[in-house]
Amino acid sequence: RCLMCGKPIPFRHLLGEFAMAVCALYVYLSFPFPDAVARFVFCSALLVCALIDYDWRLIPNAVSIPGIPIGFLFAWLAMPDIGWKSSLVGIALGAGFLFITGELYLLLRGQEGVGMGDVYLLGMIGAFTGWIGVLFTLFANVMSYFFYHYHAELYSTRIRARAIGFVYSWSRLSAAFAGLAIGYFLHTGGVAAVAIFIGIAMLIVIGIIGSLGPRPRELALEQI
């Protein structure tokens, strides 16, 4: 129980701490110490954003905005596989792409299409992982948007919001492990290895969903 309020501590807090312990051990054993610290900070920020997004449906600017300059400094001084040039391009590509997309959607549809929280978050991801990490994140998110609508056809109206929110919010944790995988493949095989890794991962996901996933019901969501 919490010493301050006396309420039970949710089990997911233990899971979060365990996940970060595993992450810390992995980066410590896989990268030089300064690089490992940078990657651990990045994973910690993503975990915080994922949990807050799950509870409140928002991405905390208090984490993502400072994460942009922090990520750039880490990439410049502690992450030789990324470097300041790739980090700078990643920031511009990540934040700039989503910002322009949101403005175009607002201009064409008259309503907000992309929240600034997503803009800052992708900017932070670009700062830590460079332009290749931004491309991976964008492609993964495109697929997740399709999965979002696919999930909507799987769950009844009664549980749809909670079920989709749970699946979608926790899927953001994959970004943390994706960043680690990208760093490893970038270190061992360069950009070509990262591109092959991304392509194979996408094909595996598409194959699993296409062959094993339930068929869409082809009904209006209100009828499910």
C-alpha atoms as one frame of an Amber mdcrd trajectory, in Angstrom:
protein
   0.000   0.000   0.000   1.029   3.580  -0.564   2.593   5.118   2.554   1.046
   8.516   1.784  -2.588   7.675   0.989  -2.915   4.075   2.149  -4.449   2.886
  -1.140  -3.307  -0.331  -2.844  -0.511   0.100  -5.380  -1.639  -1.204  -8.802
   0.166  -4.296 -10.034   1.060  -2.569 -13.287   3.504  -0.345 -11.383   5.464
  -3.467 -10.484   5.340  -4.567 -14.114   6.588  -1.159 -15.225   9.495  -1.275
 -12.794  10.337  -4.812 -13.896  10.258  -3.760 -17.562  12.622  -0.867 -16.893
  14.943  -3.165 -14.921  15.124  -5.542 -17.871  15.674  -2.594 -20.207  18.465
  -1.221 -18.003  20.196  -4.592 -17.905  19.927  -5.007 -21.663  21.345  -1.609
 -22.585  24.091  -1.913 -19.953  25.264  -5.215 -21.436  24.853  -4.179 -25.072
  26.228  -0.625 -25.324  29.032   1.516 -23.896  28.007   3.161 -20.648  27.223
   6.696 -21.974  25.266   5.197 -24.880  23.437   2.864 -22.495  22.429   5.775
 -20.253  21.041   7.664 -23.255  18.991   4.698 -24.421  17.690   4.037 -20.919
  16.554   7.659 -20.602  14.778   7.320 -23.947  13.007   4.108 -22.946  12.001
   5.612 -19.606  10.453   8.616 -21.331   8.506   6.368 -23.690   7.197   4.256
 -20.817   6.005   7.342 -18.939   4.279   8.666 -22.067   2.635   5.301 -22.730
   1.214   4.958 -19.208  -0.066   8.530 -19.061  -1.550   8.177 -22.529  -3.359
   5.021 -21.428  -4.878   6.711 -18.353  -5.611  10.194 -19.672  -5.481   9.913
 -23.495  -2.803  12.592 -23.727   0.951  12.709 -24.204   2.704  14.797 -21.516
   4.557  17.763 -22.998   6.556  17.924 -19.771   8.308  14.746 -20.956   8.378
  15.053 -24.751   9.401  18.714 -25.140  12.476  18.552 -22.859  13.212  15.171
 -24.416  13.975  16.816 -27.761  17.064  18.830 -26.702  18.098  16.088 -24.260
  17.928  13.506 -27.032  19.904  15.736 -29.374  22.661  16.194 -26.780  22.783
  12.470 -26.071  22.938  11.656 -29.799  25.718  14.185 -30.267  27.844  13.321
 -27.238  27.002   9.752 -26.246  25.442   7.893 -29.210  27.986   7.616 -32.032
  25.678   5.325 -34.013  23.184   8.187 -34.284  25.251  11.393 -34.242  24.066
  14.983 -34.181  23.335  15.193 -37.918  20.962  12.233 -37.958  19.390  13.461
 -34.731  18.785  16.915 -36.169  17.258  15.449 -39.325  15.144  13.141 -37.162
  13.774  16.056 -35.143  12.920  18.045 -38.269  11.455  15.052 -40.083   9.457
  13.713 -37.139   8.004  16.901 -35.702   7.839  18.671 -39.066   6.012  15.880
 -40.879   3.300  15.517 -38.262   2.906  19.271 -37.844   2.480  19.823 -41.592
   0.117  16.852 -41.833  -1.996  18.260 -39.005  -2.126  21.720 -40.548  -3.141
  20.337 -43.934  -5.876  18.257 -42.331  -7.107  21.287 -40.421  -7.129  23.325
 -43.623  -8.982  20.692 -45.635 -11.392  19.325 -43.014 -11.734  22.222 -40.599
 -10.884  20.143 -37.536  -7.777  19.051 -35.697  -6.226  15.920 -37.134  -2.933
  15.680 -35.233  -2.405  16.798 -31.658   0.739  18.695 -30.734   1.534  15.987
 -28.202   2.140  13.575 -31.090   4.281  16.204 -32.838   6.536  16.674 -29.825
   6.714  12.934 -29.136   7.851  12.092 -32.655  10.336  14.952 -32.451  11.758
  13.370 -29.290  11.929   9.966 -30.974  13.792  11.548 -33.877  16.220  13.228
 -31.479  17.168   9.923 -29.859  16.990   7.544 -32.848  17.676   9.747 -35.874
  15.824   9.842 -39.155  15.740   6.053 -39.535  13.922   5.757 -36.208  11.367
   8.338 -37.359  10.683   6.389 -40.552  10.244   3.194 -38.577   7.865   4.916
 -36.162   5.833   6.460 -38.978   5.448   3.149 -40.804   4.572   1.372 -37.567
   1.973   4.031 -36.738   0.400   3.774 -40.179  -0.060   0.083 -39.523  -1.360
   0.762 -36.012  -4.007   3.126 -37.409  -5.215   0.339 -39.663  -5.195  -1.995
 -36.665  -7.208   0.563 -34.702 -10.060   0.376 -37.203  -9.604  -3.375 -37.454
  -9.923  -3.661 -33.678 -13.096  -1.594 -33.770 -14.754  -4.373 -35.752 -13.647
  -7.013 -33.271 -15.084  -5.563 -30.065 -18.673  -4.822 -29.245 -19.724  -1.250
 -28.501 -19.929  -1.986 -24.771 -16.210  -2.700 -24.359 -14.799  -1.158 -27.542
 -13.290   2.030 -26.114 -11.507   0.307 -23.233 -10.339  -2.655 -25.327  -8.962
  -0.515 -28.143  -7.422   1.948 -25.699  -5.641  -0.842 -23.865  -4.260  -2.452
 -27.015  -3.311   0.804 -28.696  -1.720   2.464 -25.659   0.383  -0.510 -24.681
   1.489  -0.946 -28.272   3.436   2.296 -27.814   5.849   0.352 -25.634   7.036
  -1.388 -28.778   8.622   1.911 -29.751  11.049   1.549 -26.854  12.188  -1.905
 -27.906  12.139  -0.861 -31.558  14.627   1.879 -30.745  16.913  -0.663 -29.097
  16.615  -3.052 -32.034  17.292  -0.274 -34.526  20.404   0.755 -32.602  21.691
  -2.815 -32.629  21.106  -3.394 -36.338  22.446   0.047 -37.211  25.606  -0.754
 -35.250  26.138  -4.204 -36.752  24.922  -3.821 -40.335  24.274  -0.159 -41.053
  21.215   1.394 -42.672  20.672  -1.596 -44.973  20.314  -3.928 -41.996  17.784
  -1.586 -40.380  15.738  -1.422 -43.586  15.730  -5.214 -43.888  14.745  -5.570
 -40.231  11.842  -3.149 -40.649  10.648  -4.837 -43.837  10.744  -8.320 -42.321
   8.977  -7.137 -39.153   6.193  -5.531 -41.203   5.758  -8.643 -43.357   5.564
 -10.863 -40.268   2.868  -8.692 -38.694   0.884  -8.488 -41.935   1.157 -12.250
 -42.402   0.037 -13.063 -38.850  -2.940 -10.690 -38.943  -3.935 -11.745 -42.452
  -3.724 -15.488 -41.821  -4.653 -15.863 -38.145  -6.667 -12.735 -37.325 -10.477
 -12.814 -37.170 -12.296 -11.723 -40.307 -13.834  -8.230 -40.324 -17.595  -8.341
 -39.797 -18.315  -5.829 -42.579 -20.955  -4.130 -40.447 -21.376  -0.563 -39.304
 -19.719  -0.088 -35.921 -23.082   0.783 -34.345 -24.378  -2.644 -35.351 -21.619
  -4.586 -33.615
